[in-house]
Amino acid sequence: MCVICFVKALVHVFKIYLTASYTYTFRRWPVAFRWDDVRAAGGSSSHRALTCAAAAAGVWLLRDEALGGDALGRPPRGVRSQAQCLLQQLRELPGQLASYALAHSLGRWLVYPGSVSLMTRALLPLLQQGQERLVERYHGRRAKLVACDGNEIDTMFMDRRQHPGSHGHGLRLVICCEGNAGFYEMGCLSAPLEAGYSVLGWNHPGFGGSTGVPFPQHDANAMDVVVQYALHRLHFSRAHVVVYGWSVGGFTATWATMTYPGLGALVLDATFDDLVPLALKVMPHSWKGLVVRTVREHFNLNVAEQLCCYPGPVLLLRRTQDDVVSTSGRLRPLSPGGVEGNRGNELLLRLLEHRYPAVMAPEGRAVVTRWLRAGSLAQEAAFYARYRVDEEWCLALLRSYRARCEEELEGEEAQGPHGPAFPWLVGQGLSSRRRRRLALFLARKHLKNVEATHFSPLEPEEFQLPWGL
């Protein structure tokens, strides 16, 4: 054997050893927190009520065992089968089989490439360096959590409460939800971490040290135990927990805030409203029916629907050079400032139309849509200035409406953890001009442009908490 071949063999053996050590060592770690630890301590009633509320909103992801079979409100499987036509079932069977095969092969690799073992092995040196950096520089504490489906979730917690900084950032916990190829060792948590916040990072099932496969059901189960761990083991109050989701992480981020509406704030970075338009962009047009069915049945990342169920402060970060979550053209490079096809636009419109339907009447939606076409910070500012938005008047109007609602709803259930529940009917009776100005004001408060690509690390100064009255 030549010297070069011998060295290559040693490198290969060393990589295998590192991979085995990275995962096997963590497998032997003791469990720090289980999904049912709170229930065992007699404190599960509030979480159960919140989860049932999330189910009533139309999205159900948690396993039956996590909640108890009596709380589902669903007909038994046998009853549903009897109610369906047998002939229709037979007709749909080939499509269901094809959809299942696509979802569990090419589909999962495309939606969650970070779960592919080859990628983990290729990134292993970077993952280990990132983990060492978090432990040595930021005194990170790695912990193993067990979700309700049995998956082990790899987490890392950096506590800044002892040294919160001049602005008190360290008193808030930012739970970071990574993208489909992101790991906490080298992912989006660097921005809030360097900005001085306490940070809790976790890996999707099948990513890094986490076990399982990253389907939406498993992702939601993992997010559930991460939030419970933050609240009941790390002892952060709900109002001091901020959920930050990047890209596909927007799904678990919105799921968490929908299920736990008392959480303090939500920041969504470079995410989308729905996966279907993005999936159709990269797949052959002749596969449209199969792609739509596969996404709806196996990867229903309905971010916008979940976002509208959260009543708290929200900030959307739209990257002006993002061609990953854009549907402008098929697989062609995005022109500078080409933001018209960014799915974050639809996410903002859905949010504002849900929260402020009177303001987002046809003229309000039209002016916000034109504002969203601004591809640079200068264009955005110029468009905003053209309408001469009186921000003091907008704030006074919104605060007056909120105060009036709080007086009327004092002591009632409609008074949620963040004030009067949405939708708000503020804006009724306003002239078209004032409605446009108020719509622009609200749009600018809920969305911030960042001149960066999809995969560029977010600068610490760009990470901000959402606006609130």
C-alpha positions in Angstrom: 0.0 0.0 0.0 1.4 3.4 -1.0 1.8 6.2 1.6 -1.0 8.3 0.1 -3.5 5.4 0.2 -2.5 4.7 3.8 -3.1 8.3 4.8 -6.5 8.3 3.1 -7.5 5.1 4.9 -6.5 6.6 8.2 -8.5 9.8 7.5 -11.5 7.6 6.6 -11.2 5.6 9.8 -10.8 8.8 11.8 -14.0 10.3 10.3 -15.9 7.1 11.1 -14.6 7.2 14.6 -15.6 10.9 15.0 -19.1 10.2 13.7 -19.5 7.3 16.0 -18.2 9.3 19.0 -20.3 12.3 18.2 -23.6 10.3 18.2 -22.8 7.3 20.4 -21.5 9.4 23.3 -24.6 11.5 23.3 -26.8 8.4 23.2 -25.3 7.4 26.5 -26.1 10.7 28.1 -28.8 10.8 30.9 -32.1 12.3 30.0 -32.4 15.8 31.3 -36.1 16.3 30.7 -39.0 14.3 29.3 -42.2 15.5 27.7 -44.3 14.0 30.6 -42.2 15.3 33.5 -44.6 18.2 34.0 -47.7 15.9 33.9 -46.0 13.6 36.5 -45.5 16.6 38.7 -49.2 17.5 38.4 -48.8 20.6 36.2 -50.1 19.5 32.8 -53.5 21.0 32.9 -52.6 24.4 31.4 -50.6 22.9 28.6 -53.3 20.5 27.8 -55.8 23.3 27.5 -53.5 25.3 25.2 -53.0 22.3 23.0 -56.7 21.7 22.6 -57.1 25.3 21.7 -54.5 24.8 19.0 -56.4 21.8 17.7 -59.6 23.8 17.5 -57.8 26.3 15.3 -57.6 23.6 12.6 -54.0 22.3 13.0 -53.4 19.1 14.9 -50.0 17.7 15.1 -49.3 16.2 18.6 -49.7 12.5 19.0 -52.8 11.2 20.8 -50.7 9.8 23.6 -49.3 13.2 24.4 -52.7 14.6 25.3 -54.9 11.7 26.3 -57.5 10.2 24.0 -60.4 11.9 25.7 -59.3 15.4 24.6 -59.1 14.9 20.9 -62.6 15.6 19.8 -62.1 13.5 16.7 -64.2 10.5 15.6 -62.6 7.1 16.0 -60.7 5.8 13.0 -63.3 3.1 12.5 -66.1 5.6 12.3 -64.3 7.7 9.8 -63.7 4.6 7.6 -67.3 3.6 7.7 -68.4 7.1 6.6 -66.2 7.0 3.5 -67.1 5.4 0.3 -65.1 2.2 -0.3 -65.0 2.9 -4.0 -63.4 6.3 -3.4 -60.8 4.7 -1.1 -59.9 2.3 -3.9 -59.6 5.1 -6.4 -57.3 7.1 -4.1 -55.1 4.1 -3.1 -52.6 4.4 -6.0 -52.2 8.1 -5.4 -51.7 7.6 -1.7 -49.1 4.9 -2.3 -47.2 7.1 -4.8 -47.4 10.1 -2.4 -46.1 8.0 0.5 -43.2 6.7 -1.5 -42.2 10.1 -2.7 -42.5 11.6 0.8 -40.3 9.0 2.4 -37.6 9.1 -0.2 -36.9 12.1 -2.4 -39.4 14.3 -0.7 -37.8 14.1 2.8 -34.3 14.6 1.3 -35.4 17.7 -0.5 -37.4 19.2 2.4 -34.9 18.2 5.2 -31.5 17.6 3.6 -29.8 18.0 6.9 -31.2 14.7 8.0 -29.2 12.9 5.3 -26.3 11.0 7.1 -23.8 12.0 4.3 -24.4 15.7 5.1 -23.9 15.1 8.8 -20.6 13.3 8.2 -19.4 16.0 5.8 -20.2 18.7 8.3 -19.0 16.8 11.3 -15.7 18.8 11.9 -17.7 22.1 11.7 -20.4 20.7 14.0 -17.8 19.7 16.6 -16.0 23.1 16.3 -19.3 24.9 16.7 -20.2 22.8 19.8 -16.9 23.4 21.4 -17.2 27.2 20.7 -20.7 27.3 22.4 -19.4 25.4 25.4 -16.1 27.1 25.9 -16.9 30.7 24.9 -20.6 30.9 26.0 -20.6 28.2 28.7 -23.3 26.3 26.9 -25.0 23.4 28.6 -25.9 20.4 26.3 -28.9 18.4 27.3 -30.9 15.5 26.1 -34.7 15.8 25.9 -37.2 13.0 25.1 -40.3 13.9 23.1 -43.6 12.2 23.3 -42.8 10.0 20.3 -39.6 8.7 22.0 -37.2 10.8 19.9 -34.2 12.1 21.7 -33.7 15.8 21.1 -30.2 17.4 21.2 -30.2 20.9 22.8 -27.8 23.5 23.9 -28.6 26.3 26.4 -26.6 29.5 26.9 -27.7 31.3 30.1 -27.1 35.1 30.3 -29.3 35.8 33.3 -26.4 36.4 35.6 -25.0 39.0 33.2 -28.0 40.4 31.3 -26.3 43.4 29.9 -27.3 47.1 30.0 -30.5 46.5 28.0 -31.5 43.4 30.0 -31.3 41.1 26.9 -30.0 38.2 28.9 -33.2 38.0 30.9 -35.0 36.9 27.8 -34.7 33.4 26.3 -34.6 33.1 22.5 -35.6 29.6 21.3 -34.0 29.1 17.9 -35.6 26.9 15.2 -33.2 26.0 12.5 -33.8 25.6 8.8 -33.9 22.4 6.8 -30.1 22.2 6.6 -29.3 24.0 9.9 -27.8 22.7 13.1 -27.6 24.6 16.4 -23.8 24.1 16.3 -23.5 26.4 13.3 -27.0 27.9 12.7 -29.2 30.9 13.3 -28.7 31.1 17.0 -25.4 33.1 16.6 -27.3 36.4 16.0 -29.4 36.5 19.2 -26.4 34.9 21.1 -24.0 37.7 20.0 -26.7 40.3 20.7 -26.6 39.3 24.4 -29.8 37.1 24.8 -30.0 33.8 26.6 -30.4 31.2 23.8 -31.8 27.7 23.6 -30.9 25.8 20.4 -32.1 22.4 19.3 -31.7 20.1 16.4 -34.6 18.7 14.3 -35.2 14.9 14.7 -32.6 13.1 12.6 -30.2 16.1 12.7 -26.9 16.0 14.6 -27.4 14.2 17.9 -31.2 14.1 17.7 -32.9 10.8 16.7 -35.8 10.1 14.5 -36.9 11.5 11.1 -37.9 15.2 10.6 -41.5 14.9 9.5 -43.8 17.8 10.7 -45.4 15.5 13.3 -42.0 14.7 14.8 -40.9 18.3 14.5 -43.9 19.5 16.5 -43.4 16.8 19.2 -39.7 18.0 19.5 -40.7 21.6 19.7 -43.2 20.8 22.4 -40.7 19.3 24.7 -38.2 22.1 24.0 -40.7 24.7 25.1 -41.7 22.7 28.2 -38.0 22.4 29.1 -37.6 26.1 28.8 -40.6 26.9 30.9 -40.4 24.2 33.6 -36.7 23.2 33.9 -34.9 26.4 32.9 -37.6 28.5 34.6 -38.2 31.3 32.1 -41.6 32.9 32.3 -43.7 32.7 29.2 -43.6 36.5 28.7 -39.8 36.4 28.6 -39.6 33.6 25.9 -39.0 34.7 22.3 -39.3 32.1 19.5 -37.0 32.7 16.5 -37.5 30.7 13.3 -35.3 30.7 10.2 -36.5 29.3 6.9 -38.3 26.0 7.5 -37.9 26.6 11.2 -40.8 29.1 10.8 -43.1 26.0 10.9 -42.0 24.9 14.4 -41.7 28.5 15.6 -45.3 29.3 14.6 -46.5 26.0 15.9 -45.0 26.8 19.3 -46.5 30.3 19.6 -49.9 29.0 18.4 -49.9 26.2 21.0 -48.4 28.4 23.7 -50.0 31.8 23.0 -48.6 33.3 26.2 -45.0 33.3 24.8 -43.6 36.7 24.6 -42.8 37.3 20.9 -42.1 35.7 17.5 -39.4 36.5 15.0 -39.6 34.8 11.6 -36.5 35.2 9.3 -36.5 34.3 5.6 -39.5 32.0 5.9 -42.6 31.4 3.8 -46.4 31.2 4.0 -46.9 27.7 2.6 -44.6 25.0 1.2 -46.7 24.1 -1.9 -45.7 27.0 -4.1 -42.0 26.4 -3.4 -42.3 22.7 -4.0 -44.0 23.3 -7.4 -41.2 25.6 -8.3 -38.5 22.9 -8.2 -40.5 19.9 -9.3 -41.6 19.1 -12.9 -44.9 20.7 -13.9 -46.3 17.2 -14.9 -46.0 16.2 -11.2 -48.2 19.0 -9.9 -51.0 16.8 -8.6 -48.6 14.4 -6.9 -46.5 17.2 -5.4 -49.5 19.0 -4.0 -50.9 15.8 -2.5 -47.6 14.8 -1.0 -47.0 18.2 0.6 -50.5 18.4 2.0 -50.5 14.9 3.4 -46.8 14.6 4.6 -45.2 18.0 4.7 -48.0 20.4 5.4 -45.9 23.3 6.6 -48.8 25.8 6.8 -46.8 28.6 8.4 -49.3 31.4 7.6 -52.3 29.5 9.1 -50.4 28.9 12.4 -49.1 32.4 12.5 -52.6 33.8 12.4 -53.4 31.8 15.6 -50.8 33.7 17.6 -52.0 36.9 19.3 -48.6 38.3 20.4 -45.9 40.6 18.8 -44.6 39.4 15.5 -41.6 40.6 13.3 -41.0 39.2 9.8 -37.4 39.6 8.4 -37.5 39.6 4.6 -34.1 39.1 2.9 -34.0 41.2 -0.3 -31.6 38.8 -2.1 -33.4 35.6 -1.1 -34.0 33.3 -4.1 -34.8 30.2 -2.0 -38.3 31.3 -0.7 -39.0 33.2 -3.9 -41.3 31.9 -6.7 -40.2 34.6 -9.2 -39.1 32.4 -12.1 -38.1 28.7 -12.0 -34.7 28.0 -10.7 -33.2 31.2 -12.2 -30.9 33.6 -10.3 -32.9 36.3 -8.6 -32.2 39.8 -9.9 -30.9 42.3 -7.4 -33.9 43.7 -5.5 -36.3 41.2 -7.0 -38.6 40.7 -4.0 -42.0 40.5 -5.7 -42.0 36.7 -5.6 -40.8 36.4 -2.0 -43.3 34.2 0.0 -42.7 36.4 3.0 -44.9 39.0 1.2 -47.9 36.6 1.4 -47.1 35.9 5.0 -47.3 39.6 5.9 -50.5 40.1 3.9 -52.2 37.1 5.6 -51.1 38.3 9.0 -52.4 41.9 8.5 -55.6 40.8 6.9 -56.3 38.5 9.9 -55.5 41.1 12.5 -56.7 44.3 10.9 -59.4 43.3 8.3 -61.0 46.8 8.2 -57.6 48.4 7.5 -56.7 45.8 4.9 -59.7 46.5 2.8 -59.0 46.6 -1.0 -57.1 49.9 -0.9 -55.1 48.9 2.2 -54.0 45.7 0.7 -53.2 47.3 -2.6 -50.9 49.9 -1.1 -49.1 47.3 1.1 -48.6 45.1 -2.0 -47.0 48.0 -3.8 -44.8 48.8 -0.8 -43.6 45.2 -0.7 -42.2 45.6 -4.2 -39.6 48.0 -2.9 -36.3 46.0 -3.4 -34.0 48.2 -1.3 -34.1 50.1 1.9 -33.9 53.4 0.0 -36.9 52.5 -2.2 -38.9 51.4 0.8 -38.2 54.7 2.6 -39.1 56.8 -0.4 -42.4 55.0 -1.0 -43.3 55.4 2.7 -42.4 59.1 2.7 -44.6 59.7 -0.4 -47.7 58.8 1.6 -46.8 61.1 4.5 -47.6 58.6 7.2 -48.3 60.3 10.5 -46.9 57.7 12.9 -48.1 59.6 16.0 -51.7 59.6 14.7 -51.5 55.9 13.9 -50.2 55.0 17.4 -52.8 57.2 19.1 -55.6 55.5 17.0 -54.4 52.0 17.8 -53.9 52.7 21.5 -57.3 54.3 21.8 -58.9 51.3 20.2 -57.0 48.9 22.4 -57.9 50.9 25.6 -61.6 50.9 24.6 -61.6 47.1 24.0 -59.9 46.5 27.3 -62.6 48.4 29.1 -65.3 46.5 27.4 -63.7 43.1 27.8 -62.3 43.5 31.3 -62.4 40.1 33.1 -63.7 38.3 30.0 -61.9 35.4 28.2 -61.5 37.6 25.1 -58.8 39.5 27.1 -55.9 37.2 26.2 -52.3 37.3 27.4 -51.4 40.0 24.9 -54.5 42.1 25.3 -57.8 42.1 23.3 -57.9 39.2 20.9 -57.6 39.6 17.1 -59.1 40.5 14.7 -59.4 44.2 15.6 -62.0 46.3 13.8 -59.9 49.5 14.1 -60.1 51.5 10.9 -63.8 51.4 10.3 -65.1 54.7 9.0 -61.7 56.0 8.0 -61.2 57.7 4.6 -59.4 55.7 2.0 -56.3 58.0 2.3 -56.1 57.4 6.1 -56.7 53.7 5.7 -53.8 53.5 3.3 -51.5 55.3 5.7 -52.5 53.1 8.6 -51.9 50.0 6.5 -48.4 51.2 5.6 -47.7 52.0 9.2 -48.7 48.5 10.3 -46.8 46.8 7.4 -43.6 48.6 8.3 -43.9 47.7 12.0 -44.4 44.0 11.2 -41.8 43.5 8.4 -38.2 44.6 8.2 -36.1 44.3 5.1 -32.6 42.8 5.4 -30.2 43.2 2.5 -28.8 39.6 2.5 -29.2 36.3 0.8 -31.1 33.3 2.3 -28.0 31.6 3.8 -26.1 34.7 4.9 -25.7 34.7 8.7 -27.9 37.4 10.3 -25.9 40.2 11.8 -26.5 40.6 15.6 -27.7 44.2 15.2 -30.3 43.0 12.7 -31.9 40.7 15.3 -34.6 42.8 17.0 -37.7 42.1 19.1 -41.0 42.8 17.5 -42.9 46.0 17.8 -45.7 46.3 20.3 -48.2 48.9 21.5 
